[in-house]
Amino acid sequence: MGGGGKIPYPKHVWSPAGGWYSQPSNWKANTAVFGVVIVGITAMMWKLSADREVRTRFPEEGRFFPSRYWSKQIIEHEKSAKGGS
């Protein structure tokens, strides 16, 4: 009775999210797509954060301050400081 033959499956199941078939044939493409999605979301959040960043105290001149290169408020402050001097 019913349904066809048995489907062969591994006897040992290891599964943090893999199940019986943890190596799909297109895993490289899936990984690449997911990597691009993660990088895209990170870039959008980075831009949103940089646009919304507000400083009440600006970094000292000549001191290393990473967000100096992407924070619009700091860039405008440094341009006005150079133009006013």
N, CA, C and O atoms as a GROMACS GRO file, in nm:
protein
  340
    1MET      N    1   0.082  -0.119   0.000
    1MET     CA    2   0.000   0.000   0.000
    1MET      C    3   0.085   0.123   0.000
    1MET      O    4   0.185   0.129   0.071
    2GLY      N    5   0.053   0.210  -0.067
    2GLY     CA    6   0.071   0.348  -0.075
    2GLY      C    7   0.199   0.422  -0.087
    2GLY      O    8   0.292   0.401  -0.009
    3GLY      N    9   0.206   0.506  -0.180
    3GLY     CA   10   0.296   0.619  -0.182
    3GLY      C   11   0.430   0.599  -0.245
    3GLY      O   12   0.507   0.696  -0.251
    4GLY      N   13   0.466   0.484  -0.293
    4GLY     CA   14   0.596   0.467  -0.356
    4GLY      C   15   0.699   0.412  -0.261
    4GLY      O   16   0.668   0.372  -0.149
    5GLY      N   17   0.823   0.412  -0.308
    5GLY     CA   18   0.932   0.356  -0.229
    5GLY      C   19   0.980   0.450  -0.120
    5GLY      O   20   0.938   0.566  -0.110
    6LYS      N   21   1.068   0.395  -0.038
    6LYS     CA   22   1.125   0.475   0.070
    6LYS      C   23   1.223   0.577   0.014
    6LYS      O   24   1.297   0.550  -0.080
    7ILE      N   25   1.223   0.693   0.073
    7ILE     CA   26   1.319   0.796   0.035
    7ILE      C   27   1.446   0.772   0.115
    7ILE      O   28   1.441   0.763   0.238
    8PRO      N   29   1.561   0.761   0.047
    8PRO     CA   30   1.684   0.739   0.123
    8PRO      C   31   1.723   0.866   0.200
    8PRO      O   32   1.721   0.976   0.146
    9TYR      N   33   1.756   0.848   0.324
    9TYR     CA   34   1.798   0.962   0.406
    9TYR      C   35   1.910   0.916   0.497
    9TYR      O   36   1.919   0.798   0.532
   10PRO      N   37   1.996   1.008   0.536
   10PRO     CA   38   2.106   0.970   0.624
   10PRO      C   39   2.053   0.925   0.760
   10PRO      O   40   1.953   0.977   0.809
   11LYS      N   41   2.120   0.829   0.818
   11LYS     CA   42   2.078   0.780   0.949
   11LYS      C   43   2.121   0.874   1.061
   11LYS      O   44   2.057   0.879   1.166
   12HIS      N   45   2.229   0.948   1.039
   12HIS     CA   46   2.279   1.042   1.138
   12HIS      C   47   2.231   1.182   1.100
   12HIS      O   48   2.262   1.231   0.992
   13VAL      N   49   2.157   1.244   1.188
   13VAL     CA   50   2.105   1.378   1.160
   13VAL      C   51   2.179   1.479   1.246
   13VAL      O   52   2.182   1.467   1.368
   14TRP      N   53   2.238   1.578   1.181
   14TRP     CA   54   2.306   1.688   1.250
   14TRP      C   55   2.237   1.815   1.207
   14TRP      O   56   2.228   1.840   1.087
   15SER      N   57   2.187   1.896   1.299
   15SER     CA   58   2.105   2.006   1.253
   15SER      C   59   2.104   2.130   1.340
   15SER      O   60   2.010   2.146   1.418
   16PRO      N   61   2.200   2.217   1.331
   16PRO     CA   62   2.166   2.356   1.357
   16PRO      C   63   2.122   2.414   1.223
   16PRO      O   64   2.204   2.466   1.148
   17ALA      N   65   1.996   2.406   1.194
   17ALA     CA   66   1.931   2.460   1.075
   17ALA      C   67   1.961   2.384   0.947
   17ALA      O   68   1.936   2.436   0.838
   18GLY      N   69   2.015   2.264   0.956
   18GLY     CA   70   2.047   2.192   0.834
   18GLY      C   71   1.955   2.076   0.806
   18GLY      O   72   1.920   2.051   0.690
   19GLY      N   73   1.915   2.006   0.907
   19GLY     CA   74   1.830   1.890   0.886
   19GLY      C   75   1.908   1.777   0.819
   19GLY      O   76   2.030   1.769   0.832
   20TRP      N   77   1.839   1.693   0.748
   20TRP     CA   78   1.902   1.580   0.682
   20TRP      C   79   1.987   1.624   0.564
   20TRP      O   80   2.091   1.565   0.536
   21TYR      N   81   1.943   1.728   0.496
   21TYR     CA   82   2.010   1.770   0.373
   21TYR      C   83   2.072   1.907   0.396
   21TYR      O   84   2.018   2.008   0.352
   22SER      N   85   2.184   1.910   0.465
   22SER     CA   86   2.241   2.038   0.506
   22SER      C   87   2.333   2.101   0.402
   22SER      O   88   2.383   2.211   0.426
   23GLN      N   89   2.356   2.038   0.290
   23GLN     CA   90   2.440   2.095   0.184
   23GLN      C   91   2.359   2.101   0.054
   23GLN      O   92   2.375   2.014  -0.032
   24PRO      N   93   2.273   2.202   0.038
   24PRO     CA   94   2.200   2.213  -0.088
   24PRO      C   95   2.296   2.240  -0.203
   24PRO      O   96   2.405   2.295  -0.183
   25SER      N   97   2.256   2.202  -0.324
   25SER     CA   98   2.347   2.214  -0.438
   25SER      C   99   2.381   2.359  -0.470
   25SER      O  100   2.488   2.386  -0.526
   26ASN      N  101   2.295   2.453  -0.437
   26ASN     CA  102   2.320   2.594  -0.469
   26ASN      C  103   2.361   2.674  -0.345
   26ASN      O  104   2.325   2.791  -0.334
   27TRP      N  105   2.433   2.613  -0.253
   27TRP     CA  106   2.469   2.681  -0.128
   27TRP      C  107   2.559   2.801  -0.154
   27TRP      O  108   2.552   2.899  -0.080
   28LYS      N  109   2.644   2.795  -0.255
   28LYS     CA  110   2.734   2.908  -0.284
   28LYS      C  111   2.654   3.030  -0.330
   28LYS      O  112   2.680   3.142  -0.288
   29ALA      N  113   2.556   3.007  -0.417
   29ALA     CA  114   2.473   3.118  -0.464
   29ALA      C  115   2.389   3.173  -0.350
   29ALA      O  116   2.374   3.295  -0.337
   30ASN      N  117   2.334   3.085  -0.267
   30ASN     CA  118   2.256   3.131  -0.151
   30ASN      C  119   2.341   3.215  -0.058
   30ASN      O  120   2.296   3.319  -0.008
   31THR      N  121   2.465   3.172  -0.034
   31THR     CA  122   2.555   3.245   0.054
   31THR      C  123   2.589   3.381  -0.006
   31THR      O  124   2.592   3.481   0.065
   32ALA      N  125   2.614   3.386  -0.137
   32ALA     CA  126   2.646   3.513  -0.203
   32ALA      C  127   2.528   3.610  -0.196
   32ALA      O  128   2.546   3.728  -0.166
   33VAL      N  129   2.409   3.561  -0.224
   33VAL     CA  130   2.290   3.647  -0.218
   33VAL      C  131   2.269   3.699  -0.077
   33VAL      O  132   2.242   3.818  -0.059
   34PHE      N  133   2.280   3.613   0.021
   34PHE     CA  134   2.262   3.655   0.160
   34PHE      C  135   2.369   3.755   0.201
   34PHE      O  136   2.341   3.850   0.273
   35GLY      N  137   2.493   3.734   0.156
   35GLY     CA  138   2.601   3.828   0.185
   35GLY      C  139   2.574   3.965   0.126
   35GLY      O  140   2.596   4.067   0.191
   36VAL      N  141   2.524   3.969   0.001
   36VAL     CA  142   2.490   4.096  -0.063
   36VAL      C  143   2.377   4.165   0.013
   36VAL      O  144   2.379   4.286   0.030
   37VAL      N  145   2.278   4.088   0.056
   37VAL     CA  146   2.167   4.145   0.133
   37VAL      C  147   2.218   4.205   0.264
   37VAL      O  148   2.178   4.316   0.302
   38ILE      N  149   2.305   4.134   0.334
   38ILE     CA  150   2.359   4.185   0.461
   38ILE      C  151   2.439   4.312   0.439
   38ILE      O  152   2.424   4.409   0.513
   39VAL      N  153   2.525   4.313   0.335
   39VAL     CA  154   2.605   4.433   0.305
   39VAL      C  155   2.513   4.550   0.268
   39VAL      O  156   2.538   4.663   0.310
   40GLY      N  157   2.408   4.524   0.191
   40GLY     CA  158   2.315   4.630   0.153
   40GLY      C  159   2.242   4.689   0.272
   40GLY      O  160   2.230   4.811   0.283
   41ILE      N  161   2.192   4.604   0.360
   41ILE     CA  162   2.122   4.652   0.479
   41ILE      C  163   2.217   4.730   0.569
   41ILE      O  164   2.181   4.833   0.624
   42THR      N  165   2.340   4.679   0.583
   42THR     CA  166   2.440   4.749   0.665
   42THR      C  167   2.471   4.886   0.606
   42THR      O  168   2.481   4.984   0.681
   43ALA      N  169   2.486   4.896   0.475
   43ALA     CA  170   2.514   5.024   0.410
   43ALA      C  171   2.399   5.123   0.430
   43ALA      O  172   2.422   5.241   0.456
   44MET      N  173   2.276   5.075   0.416
   44MET     CA  174   2.160   5.164   0.435
   44MET      C  175   2.152   5.213   0.579
   44MET      O  176   2.125   5.331   0.603
   45MET      N  177   2.175   5.125   0.675
   45MET     CA  178   2.171   5.165   0.816
   45MET      C  179   2.286   5.260   0.849
   45MET      O  180   2.269   5.354   0.927
   46TRP      N  181   2.404   5.236   0.790
   46TRP     CA  182   2.520   5.324   0.811
   46TRP      C  183   2.487   5.465   0.761
   46TRP      O  184   2.513   5.563   0.830
   47LYS      N  185   2.428   5.474   0.640
   47LYS     CA  186   2.394   5.605   0.583
   47LYS      C  187   2.288   5.674   0.667
   47LYS      O  188   2.298   5.794   0.694
   48LEU      N  189   2.187   5.601   0.708
   48LEU     CA  190   2.081   5.658   0.792
   48LEU      C  191   2.139   5.710   0.923
   48LEU      O  192   2.105   5.819   0.968
   49SER      N  193   2.226   5.631   0.984
   49SER     CA  194   2.289   5.672   1.110
   49SER      C  195   2.375   5.796   1.090
   49SER      O  196   2.372   5.887   1.174
   50ALA      N  197   2.453   5.801   0.982
   50ALA     CA  198   2.539   5.917   0.956
   50ALA      C  199   2.456   6.042   0.930
   50ALA      O  200   2.494   6.151   0.971
   51ASP      N  201   2.343   6.027   0.862
   51ASP     CA  202   2.257   6.143   0.834
   51ASP      C  203   2.190   6.195   0.961
   51ASP      O  204   2.166   6.316   0.973
   52ARG      N  205   2.161   6.107   1.054
   52ARG     CA  206   2.092   6.149   1.176
   52ARG      C  207   2.186   6.184   1.291
   52ARG      O  208   2.141   6.226   1.397
   53GLU      N  209   2.315   6.166   1.271
   53GLU     CA  210   2.412   6.192   1.377
   53GLU      C  211   2.417   6.342   1.408
   53GLU      O  212   2.433   6.424   1.318
   54VAL      N  213   2.404   6.375   1.535
   54VAL     CA  214   2.409   6.515   1.579
   54VAL      C  215   2.516   6.525   1.687
   54VAL      O  216   2.520   6.445   1.780
   55ARG      N  217   2.602   6.626   1.673
   55ARG     CA  218   2.711   6.646   1.769
   55ARG      C  219   2.693   6.779   1.840
   55ARG      O  220   2.665   6.881   1.777
   56THR      N  221   2.710   6.777   1.969
   56THR     CA  222   2.710   6.902   2.045
   56THR      C  223   2.853   6.949   2.067
   56THR      O  224   2.876   7.067   2.093
   57ARG      N  225   2.947   6.857   2.057
   57ARG     CA  226   3.089   6.890   2.073
   57ARG      C  227   3.164   6.828   1.957
   57ARG      O  228   3.153   6.708   1.932
   58PHE      N  229   3.240   6.908   1.886
   58PHE     CA  230   3.310   6.859   1.769
   58PHE      C  231   3.448   6.807   1.807
   58PHE      O  232   3.505   6.850   1.907
   59PRO      N  233   3.503   6.714   1.727
   59PRO     CA  234   3.635   6.658   1.759
   59PRO      C  235   3.744   6.764   1.748
   59PRO      O  236   3.734   6.861   1.674
   60GLU      N  237   3.849   6.741   1.825
   60GLU     CA  238   3.961   6.835   1.824
   60GLU      C  239   4.034   6.826   1.691
   60GLU      O  240   4.041   6.720   1.629
   61GLU      N  241   4.088   6.938   1.647
   61GLU     CA  242   4.160   6.945   1.520
   61GLU      C  243   4.285   6.855   1.525
   61GLU      O  244   4.361   6.860   1.622
   62GLY      N  245   4.305   6.774   1.422
   62GLY     CA  246   4.422   6.689   1.412
   62GLY      C  247   4.412   6.556   1.485
   62GLY      O  248   4.499   6.471   1.468
   63ARG      N  249   4.311   6.536   1.564
   63ARG     CA  250   4.294   6.411   1.638
   63ARG      C  251   4.219   6.311   1.551
   63ARG      O  252   4.127   6.348   1.478
   64PHE      N  253   4.258   6.184   1.559
   64PHE     CA  254   4.191   6.081   1.480
   64PHE      C  255   4.048   6.062   1.529
   64PHE      O  256   4.025   6.037   1.647
   65PHE      N  257   3.955   6.073   1.438
   65PHE     CA  258   3.814   6.060   1.471
   65PHE      C  259   3.745   6.001   1.348
   65PHE      O  260   3.718   6.075   1.254
   66PRO      N  261   3.715   5.870   1.346
   66PRO     CA  262   3.669   5.805   1.224
   66PRO      C  263   3.545   5.868   1.160
   66PRO      O  264   3.540   5.880   1.038
   67SER      N  265   3.446   5.909   1.239
   67SER     CA  266   3.324   5.960   1.176
   67SER      C  267   3.344   6.097   1.115
   67SER      O  268   3.252   6.153   1.055
   68ARG      N  269   3.464   6.153   1.128
   68ARG     CA  270   3.497   6.280   1.063
   68ARG      C  271   3.483   6.267   0.911
   68ARG      O  272   3.454   6.366   0.844
   69TYR      N  273   3.501   6.147   0.857
   69TYR     CA  274   3.500   6.128   0.713
   69TYR      C  275   3.360   6.108   0.655
   69TYR      O  276   3.343   6.123   0.534
   70TRP      N  277   3.260   6.076   0.736
   70TRP     CA  278   3.127   6.054   0.680
   70TRP      C  279   3.016   6.133   0.748
   70TRP      O  280   2.904   6.135   0.697
   71SER      N  281   3.040   6.196   0.859
   71SER     CA  282   2.937   6.273   0.928
   71SER      C  283   2.920   6.409   0.861
   71SER      O  284   3.013   6.490   0.857
   72LYS      N  285   2.800   6.433   0.808
   72LYS     CA  286   2.774   6.557   0.735
   72LYS      C  287   2.796   6.679   0.824
   72LYS      O  288   2.850   6.780   0.778
   73GLN      N  289   2.755   6.671   0.947
   73GLN     CA  290   2.766   6.785   1.038
   73GLN      C  291   2.913   6.821   1.064
   73GLN      O  292   2.948   6.939   1.066
   74ILE      N  293   2.997   6.722   1.085
   74ILE     CA  294   3.139   6.747   1.110
   74ILE      C  295   3.206   6.801   0.984
   74ILE      O  296   3.288   6.893   0.992
   75ILE      N  297   3.173   6.746   0.867
   75ILE     CA  298   3.231   6.793   0.741
   75ILE      C  299   3.195   6.939   0.719
   75ILE      O  300   3.282   7.019   0.683
   76GLU      N  301   3.068   6.976   0.739
   76GLU     CA  302   3.027   7.116   0.722
   76GLU      C  303   3.094   7.206   0.825
   76GLU      O  304   3.132   7.319   0.792
   77HIS      N  305   3.109   7.159   0.947
   77HIS     CA  306   3.175   7.238   1.051
   77HIS      C  307   3.322   7.264   1.015
   77HIS      O  308   3.370   7.376   1.031
   78GLU      N  309   3.391   7.162   0.965
   78GLU     CA  310   3.532   7.179   0.929
   78GLU      C  311   3.548   7.269   0.807
   78GLU      O  312   3.645   7.345   0.799
   79LYS      N  313   3.454   7.261   0.710
   79LYS     CA  314   3.460   7.351   0.594
   79LYS      C  315   3.441   7.495   0.637
   79LYS      O  316   3.512   7.584   0.591
   80SER      N  317   3.345   7.518   0.726
   80SER     CA  318   3.321   7.656   0.771
   80SER      C  319   3.437   7.706   0.856
   80SER      O  320   3.468   7.825   0.852
   81ALA      N  321   3.501   7.618   0.932
   81ALA     CA  322   3.616   7.659   1.013
   81ALA      C  323   3.735   7.695   0.924
   81ALA      O  324   3.807   7.790   0.954
   82LYS      N  325   3.757   7.620   0.816
   82LYS     CA  326   3.866   7.651   0.724
   82LYS      C  327   3.836   7.777   0.643
   82LYS      O  328   3.925   7.856   0.616
   83GLY      N  329   3.710   7.794   0.606
   83GLY     CA  330   3.670   7.912   0.529
   83GLY      C  331   3.674   8.039   0.612
   83GLY      O  332   3.705   8.147   0.560
   84GLY      N  333   3.644   8.029   0.740
   84GLY     CA  334   3.639   8.145   0.829
   84GLY      C  335   3.776   8.188   0.877
   84GLY      O  336   3.793   8.301   0.922
   85SER      N  337   3.875   8.099   0.870
   85SER     CA  338   4.008   8.132   0.922
   85SER      C  339   4.089   8.212   0.825
   85SER      O  340   4.204   8.247   0.854
   0.00000   0.00000   0.00000
